[in-house]
Amino acid sequence: MKSFLVKDFLFKKREAALKKNLLKRKKKRALTKKKEKNADTFR
């Protein structure tokens, strides 16, 4: 029973970290897209 609780805890921890990582990646993508648009206008 203990091992199941530990596994469940680790799974929740990893899941939270993955969600956080995805949000960071989405924000970075949005920033790079905006920069690319600005670069196009100067060319």
C-alpha positions as CSV (number, residue, x, y, z in Angstrom):
1,M,0.0,0.0,0.0
2,K,2.8,2.4,0.8
3,S,4.5,1.9,-2.5
4,F,1.3,2.7,-4.3
5,L,1.0,6.0,-2.4
6,V,4.6,6.9,-3.2
7,K,4.1,6.2,-6.9
8,D,0.9,8.2,-6.9
9,F,2.6,11.1,-5.3
10,L,5.5,11.0,-7.8
11,F,3.1,10.8,-10.7
12,K,1.2,13.9,-9.5
13,K,4.5,15.7,-9.0
14,R,5.7,14.9,-12.5
15,E,2.3,15.8,-14.0
16,A,2.4,19.2,-12.4
17,A,6.0,19.8,-13.7
18,L,5.0,18.8,-17.2
19,K,2.0,21.3,-17.2
20,K,4.3,24.0,-15.9
21,N,6.9,23.3,-18.7
22,L,4.2,23.3,-21.4
23,L,3.0,26.7,-20.2
24,K,6.5,28.1,-20.4
25,R,7.0,26.7,-23.9
26,K,3.8,28.2,-25.1
27,K,4.8,31.6,-23.8
28,K,8.2,31.4,-25.5
29,R,6.6,30.4,-28.8
30,A,4.3,33.4,-28.6
31,L,7.2,35.7,-28.0
32,T,9.3,34.4,-30.9
33,K,6.3,34.7,-33.2
34,K,6.0,38.4,-32.3
35,K,9.7,39.0,-32.9
36,E,9.5,37.3,-36.3
37,K,6.7,39.6,-37.4
38,N,8.6,42.7,-36.3
39,A,11.7,41.5,-38.2
40,D,9.6,41.0,-41.4
41,T,8.4,44.6,-41.3
42,F,12.0,46.0,-41.3
43,R,13.1,43.9,-44.3
